[in-house]
């Protein structure tokens, strides 16, 4: 009875009902007996409900006399169970956003009892065409969220592959920001197929315009001039939590061979054993950029990855970072010369980092993502205010010494001026906070 009542409330888009509604639902289960008058029948149904209501403990009576489930989730869960046990076609409700939570619970119940059927339903939802005038992305997110909520061992590879494909298509279609964030977060849980490729972008040899003479530029960005760089490879995305945790889990913090002398001494003195935010859910989504790591830690990770893979990784030089961000034409931002708030995570709009690669319109000319905003990225160079005035014009690697290391790209908490490609900033190599991450580089293969 409770399942039917909840289902009927969902079907009618109701959160509350009256006693007469409860009686009408009871009629569908308890038929009128022979020789039972209408009045006696109605009274019997009322008494049945009066017996059920306190015993189930799921209802709450409002001052208006209307009745509701104590929590909407109870109603949605029972409606979902009714869908399962009565084998009702869930597709009748796909176009209604009111049914979203109920359908998530429905697929979850299927996965527990009928794994194959649950995964089939997920695939059907992912492939379902939204009705005319409906949001074309909503059902892709609904199907992917349903699969995310399955126990990991209940997710079948075919459904995982399709969900990953649909989520990447969604992100690259550039819908509204909230949808891209949600798609990115779900993709991280299911396994981000973009990052598994380990993409490194090849930057061809040649000259590019480094620095800036714009009115926003500080003296440390001047002069603007051409710089030549040899071929190199740079990460398509910043290093993510999922990637970095492999270093942590492999006892990278305990192996001195991966650390510089200063870095090991700092780690020992400060008793550093993991990133600052390893256990903070706000920062540790699998495909979010790792933050709370110092320059020392980024160097150690690069050395560990080099040993693990047999390929040589390092941090980019400041010049390599800038060329990868702006291309060869001296543009102000990775996407062009006009700032666009929809193309990067900046200025406290989100108040935290975001999954990598969810701003496809903001990628650089070399198809590198998140080079404006999201996180400041460590470079290999020491920092000096006047270095651009003194540096060589071929393969510059920064001053020979210093106290701070270069960071580039701005972050989620800095405004538009700081996410310009030419903007230069610094931090002490032991700094660790929610703004600092890094991406890797390689010499040309």
C-alpha positions as a printed Julia matrix, in Angstrom:
445×3 Matrix{Float64}:
   0.0    0.0     0.0
   2.71   2.49    0.96
   4.54   1.85   -2.31
   1.37   2.45   -4.3
   0.54   5.61   -2.35
   4.04   6.99   -2.87
   3.92   6.12   -6.56
   0.57   7.88   -7.0
   1.9   11.0    -5.26
   4.94  11.01   -7.54
   2.75  10.48  -10.59
   0.55  13.44   -9.61
   3.56  15.59   -8.69
   2.39  15.92   -5.08
   4.25  16.25   -1.8
   1.13  16.19    0.4
  -2.18  14.32    0.35
  -5.48  14.32    2.19
  -7.14  11.46    4.0
  -9.55  10.99    1.12
  -6.56  10.47   -1.22
  -5.24   7.75    1.09
  -8.68   6.13    1.07
  -8.86   6.21   -2.73
  -5.51   4.44   -2.93
  -6.66   1.82   -0.44
  -9.63   1.09   -2.7
  -7.22  -0.32   -5.27
  -5.98  -2.9    -2.78
  -9.0   -3.63   -0.56
 -12.2   -4.15   -2.52
 -15.7   -3.67   -1.17
 -17.19  -6.8     0.37
 -20.52  -8.23   -0.64
 -23.41  -6.78    1.32
 -21.07  -4.05    2.68
 -22.68  -0.65    2.38
 -20.79   2.24    0.86
 -20.66   4.02    4.21
 -19.28   0.95    5.99
 -16.75   0.43    3.22
 -15.53   4.02    3.47
 -15.35   3.73    7.24
 -13.35   0.5     6.98
 -10.83   2.15    4.65
 -10.48   5.14    7.01
  -9.84   2.8     9.93
  -7.26   0.9     7.89
  -5.36   4.1     7.2
  -5.62   5.2    10.83
  -4.03   1.89   11.75
  -1.31   2.09    9.1
  -0.31   5.71    9.69
   1.14   5.45   13.24
   2.56   1.97   12.71
   4.67   2.8     9.66
   6.13   5.94   11.23
   6.65   7.56    7.82
   3.98  10.25    7.85
   3.75  13.76    9.21
   0.43  15.63    9.59
   0.54  19.34    8.79
  -1.44  22.02   10.64
  -3.66  22.28    7.54
  -4.69  18.66    8.02
  -2.81  17.46    4.95
  -0.42  14.56    5.3
   3.06  14.12    3.87
   5.87  11.6     4.07
   8.23  12.63    6.87
  10.91  13.09    4.23
  10.48  13.36    0.48
  13.13  10.67    0.04
  10.8    8.12    1.7
   8.19   8.9    -0.92
  10.71   8.67   -3.74
  12.21   5.41   -2.47
   8.84   3.7    -2.09
   7.76   4.93   -5.52
  10.98   3.46   -6.93
  10.26   0.11   -5.27
   6.78   0.17   -6.8
   8.33   0.73  -10.25
  10.57  -2.31   -9.73
   8.04  -4.74   -8.29
   5.16  -3.81  -10.58
   7.51  -3.74  -13.59
   6.2   -0.34  -14.69
   7.91   1.22  -17.7
  10.24   3.86  -16.27
  10.5    5.56  -19.68
   7.09   7.13  -19.11
   8.74   9.41  -16.54
  12.11  10.18  -18.13
  11.12  13.59  -19.44
   9.95  14.77  -16.01
  12.67  16.31  -13.83
  10.41  15.72  -10.78
  11.11  11.99  -11.22
  14.89  12.26  -11.29
  15.63  11.11   -7.72
  13.02   8.35   -7.95
  14.62   7.06  -11.16
  18.07   7.13   -9.55
  16.7    5.05   -6.68
  14.95   2.77   -9.19
  18.16   2.02  -11.09
  20.01   1.57   -7.8
  17.49  -1.03   -6.65
  17.76  -2.83   -9.97
  21.55  -2.94   -9.68
  21.35  -4.62   -6.27
  18.94  -7.35   -7.33
  19.3   -7.5   -11.13
  22.77  -6.28  -12.12
  22.38  -6.85  -15.85
  18.99  -5.17  -15.99
  20.26  -2.19  -14.0
  23.15  -1.66  -16.42
  20.82  -2.07  -19.4
  18.53   0.64  -18.02
  21.54   2.95  -17.59
  22.5    2.43  -21.23
  18.93   3.08  -22.33
  18.8    6.35  -20.38
  22.16   7.47  -21.78
  20.92   6.83  -25.33
  17.4    8.17  -24.8
  16.47  11.22  -26.86
  15.0   14.01  -24.77
  11.58  15.32  -25.72
  11.17  18.41  -27.86
  12.13  21.54  -25.97
  13.82  19.54  -23.21
  17.43  19.91  -22.07
  19.42  17.48  -24.27
  22.08  17.02  -21.58
  19.83  16.15  -18.62
  19.33  12.5   -19.48
  23.03  11.94  -20.14
  23.73  13.26  -16.66
  20.87  11.2   -15.21
  22.19   7.95  -16.71
  25.74   8.71  -15.62
  24.65   9.62  -12.09
  22.7    6.38  -11.88
  25.81   4.39  -12.79
  27.91   6.42  -10.35
  25.53   5.41   -7.55
  25.97   1.68   -8.3
  28.38  -0.28   -6.17
  31.64  -0.43   -8.11
  31.4   -4.18   -8.67
  27.9   -3.75  -10.11
  29.03  -1.49  -12.98
  29.47  -3.34  -16.26
  32.2   -2.3   -18.68
  29.81  -1.62  -21.55
  27.8    0.83  -19.44
  30.98   2.46  -18.09
  32.35   2.95  -21.59
  29.11   4.49  -22.85
  28.81   6.79  -19.82
  32.38   7.99  -20.29
  31.74   8.65  -23.97
  28.53  10.6   -23.28
  30.08  12.67  -20.49
  33.06  13.66  -22.62
  30.7   14.6   -25.47
  28.68  16.68  -23.02
  31.72  18.56  -21.72
  33.01  19.21  -25.22
  29.57  20.47  -26.29
  30.11  23.28  -23.78
  26.71  23.4   -22.0
  26.21  25.57  -18.93
  28.9   25.56  -16.27
  26.95  23.61  -13.65
  26.32  20.78  -16.12
  29.99  20.68  -17.09
  31.07  20.58  -13.45
  28.62  17.77  -12.68
  29.72  15.83  -15.76
  33.37  16.28  -14.8
  32.81  15.13  -11.23
  30.89  12.02  -12.3
  33.52  11.24  -14.93
  36.14  11.33  -12.18
  34.26   8.74  -10.12
  33.6    6.42  -13.07
  37.14   6.76  -14.45
  38.13   9.76  -16.56
  38.97   8.29  -19.96
  40.63  11.54  -21.04
  43.3   11.34  -18.34
  43.91   7.63  -18.72
  45.36   8.39  -22.13
  48.17  10.28  -20.39
  48.16  12.93  -23.09
  51.33  14.97  -23.53
  51.18  17.75  -26.11
  54.06  18.25  -28.51
  55.19  21.87  -28.88
  57.19  22.32  -32.06
  60.51  24.2   -32.02
  60.53  27.88  -32.86
  60.07  31.38  -31.6
  57.16  32.8   -29.62
  56.33  36.18  -28.09
  57.14  36.15  -24.37
  56.18  38.87  -21.9
  53.81  41.78  -22.31
  53.8   45.53  -22.87
  50.05  45.86  -22.28
  48.66  48.41  -19.86
  47.95  45.59  -17.37
  51.54  44.31  -17.49
  53.91  44.82  -14.56
  57.61  45.58  -14.98
  58.51  41.97  -14.29
  56.67  40.96  -17.51
  58.79  43.34  -19.63
  60.18  43.52  -22.18
  57.95  41.73  -24.66
  60.21  39.93  -27.13
  60.69  36.79  -29.13
  62.19  33.72  -27.47
  63.27  30.5   -29.17
  62.53  27.09  -27.62
  63.5   23.61  -28.74
  60.8   20.96  -29.11
  59.25  19.72  -25.86
  56.18  17.91  -24.57
  53.8   19.33  -21.95
  50.84  17.88  -20.05
  47.42  18.42  -21.56
  46.04  18.75  -18.01
  47.47  19.54  -14.59
  48.43  16.45  -12.59
  45.29  15.1   -10.9
  44.62  13.61   -7.49
  44.2   10.15   -8.97
  47.59  10.35  -10.66
  49.37  11.82   -7.66
  47.92   9.31   -5.19
  49.76   6.53   -7.0
  52.98   8.22   -5.91
  51.7    8.48   -2.33
  50.52   4.87   -2.27
  53.88   3.72   -3.63
  55.57   5.22   -0.55
  57.03   8.08   -2.57
  57.22  10.2     0.57
  59.51   7.62    2.17
  62.02   7.25   -0.69
  64.83   9.76   -0.52
  65.99   9.12   -4.09
  63.01  11.05   -5.46
  63.68  14.21   -3.48
  66.12  17.09   -3.75
  68.38  17.5    -0.71
  66.49  20.59    0.41
  63.18  18.88   -0.24
  64.06  15.82    1.82
  65.3   17.95    4.7
  62.09  19.99    4.6
  59.96  16.82    4.46
  61.78  15.3     7.43
  61.64  18.45    9.54
  57.97  19.12    8.82
  57.0   15.42    8.94
  55.29  15.65    5.54
  53.77  12.32    4.48
  51.01  13.29    2.03
  49.36  16.3     0.34
  47.64  18.72    2.66
  44.14  17.93    1.43
  44.32  14.2     0.85
  41.37  13.57    3.17
  39.36  16.72    2.39
  36.48  15.91    0.02
  36.31  19.49   -1.23
  39.67  19.09   -2.99
  40.25  15.41   -3.65
  37.99  14.42   -6.54
  39.92  11.89   -8.65
  40.15  14.17  -11.7
  40.58  17.45   -9.85
  44.09  18.93   -9.97
  46.11  17.88   -6.98
  46.63  20.82   -4.62
  48.34  21.31   -1.29
  51.65  20.18   -2.79
  54.89  22.14   -2.62
  57.49  22.61   -5.35
  59.53  19.94   -3.54
  56.67  17.46   -3.83
  56.08  18.19   -7.51
  59.76  17.51   -8.25
  59.62  14.25   -6.27
  56.52  13.15   -8.17
  58.2   13.85  -11.54
  61.24  11.77  -10.53
  59.04   8.94   -9.26
  57.0    8.91  -12.47
  60.19   8.89  -14.52
  61.45   5.82  -12.69
  58.04   4.11  -12.81
  57.45   4.61  -16.54
  60.99   4.68  -17.89
  60.28   8.08  -19.46
  61.86  11.32  -18.32
  59.44  13.81  -16.72
  60.13  17.2   -15.2
  58.48  20.53  -14.45
  58.24  22.96  -17.37
  60.45  26.01  -17.46
  58.64  29.3   -17.2
  59.21  29.93  -20.91
  57.88  26.5   -21.86
  54.81  27.06  -19.74
  54.12  30.45  -21.33
  54.52  29.24  -24.9
  52.18  26.31  -24.28
  49.62  28.7   -22.78
  49.61  31.43  -25.43
  51.03  29.98  -28.61
  53.3   32.04  -30.82
  51.2   35.15  -31.4
  51.53  36.86  -28.01
  47.84  36.56  -27.08
  46.67  37.77  -23.68
  44.73  34.63  -22.71
  44.92  31.04  -23.94
  41.8   31.6   -26.1
  42.57  35.09  -27.43
  42.97  38.73  -26.44
  39.6   39.38  -24.77
  38.83  38.03  -21.33
  35.82  35.69  -21.13
  34.59  34.62  -17.69
  33.0   31.5   -19.2
  36.36  30.08  -20.3
  38.15  29.52  -16.99
  37.73  28.88  -13.27
  38.72  32.18  -11.67
  37.7   34.9    -9.24
  35.97  32.82   -6.54
  33.03  32.04   -8.85
  33.18  28.38   -7.84
  35.1   28.87   -4.61
  37.3   25.82   -5.24
  39.12  23.86   -7.9
  37.17  22.16  -10.69
  37.63  18.9   -12.6
  40.32  19.33  -15.23
  39.28  20.08  -18.78
  35.72  21.31  -18.21
  36.39  24.64  -19.93
  36.93  23.39  -23.5
  36.49  26.86  -25.0
  39.35  28.09  -22.83
  42.06  25.71  -24.01
  45.32  27.02  -25.4
  46.43  26.98  -29.08
  48.23  23.7   -28.29
  45.05  22.16  -26.8
  46.31  22.44  -23.22
  43.51  22.85  -20.68
  43.32  24.92  -17.48
  46.28  27.17  -18.24
  44.18  30.13  -17.08
  42.73  29.69  -13.61
  41.91  26.56  -11.61
  45.38  26.27   -9.98
  48.69  28.08   -9.95
  51.24  25.75  -11.53
  54.8   25.29  -10.33
  57.58  25.85  -12.86
  61.17  24.69  -12.52
  62.7   28.21  -12.49
  63.86  30.33   -9.65
  61.99  33.64   -9.69
  63.55  37.07  -10.24
  61.64  40.3   -10.94
  64.07  41.47  -13.61
  64.79  38.13  -15.27
  62.98  38.96  -18.52
  65.35  41.89  -19.01
  68.41  39.69  -18.59
  67.49  36.25  -19.89
  68.91  34.66  -23.03
  66.59  34.52  -26.03
  67.09  30.79  -26.56
  65.86  28.08  -24.15
  65.93  30.23  -20.97
  65.8   28.23  -17.74
  65.61  31.02  -15.17
  68.11  32.5   -12.69
  70.81  30.25  -11.23
  69.57  30.82   -7.68
  66.87  32.49   -5.64
  64.49  32.11   -2.74
  61.15  31.64   -4.54
  60.06  29.47   -7.45
  57.91  30.6   -10.37
  54.18  29.83  -10.42
  51.99  30.56  -13.44
  48.37  30.56  -14.57
  46.41  32.19  -11.75
  43.89  30.09   -9.84
  40.25  29.72   -8.89
  40.53  32.58   -6.39
  42.37  35.2    -8.48
  40.85  37.76  -10.84
  41.23  38.16  -14.61
  44.51  40.06  -14.52
  46.27  37.15  -12.83
  45.15  34.57  -15.4
  46.79  36.43  -18.3
  49.35  34.22  -20.07
  52.19  36.67  -19.39
  51.49  37.2   -15.69
  54.41  36.13  -13.51
  54.14  35.16   -9.85
  56.19  33.48   -7.16
  56.03  31.35   -4.03
  58.49  29.77   -1.68
  59.19  26.16   -2.68
  57.77  24.81    0.6
  54.38  26.56    0.11
  51.37  24.23    0.24
  47.78  25.41   -0.13
  44.57  24.91   -2.08
  45.75  27.16   -4.92
  48.96  25.35   -5.88
  49.28  22.45   -8.32
  51.46  21.57  -11.31
  51.65  19.96  -14.73
  54.52  17.98  -16.19
  56.85  18.4   -19.13
  59.17  16.18  -21.16
  62.04  16.77  -23.54
  61.21  15.93  -27.14
  61.05  12.21  -27.87
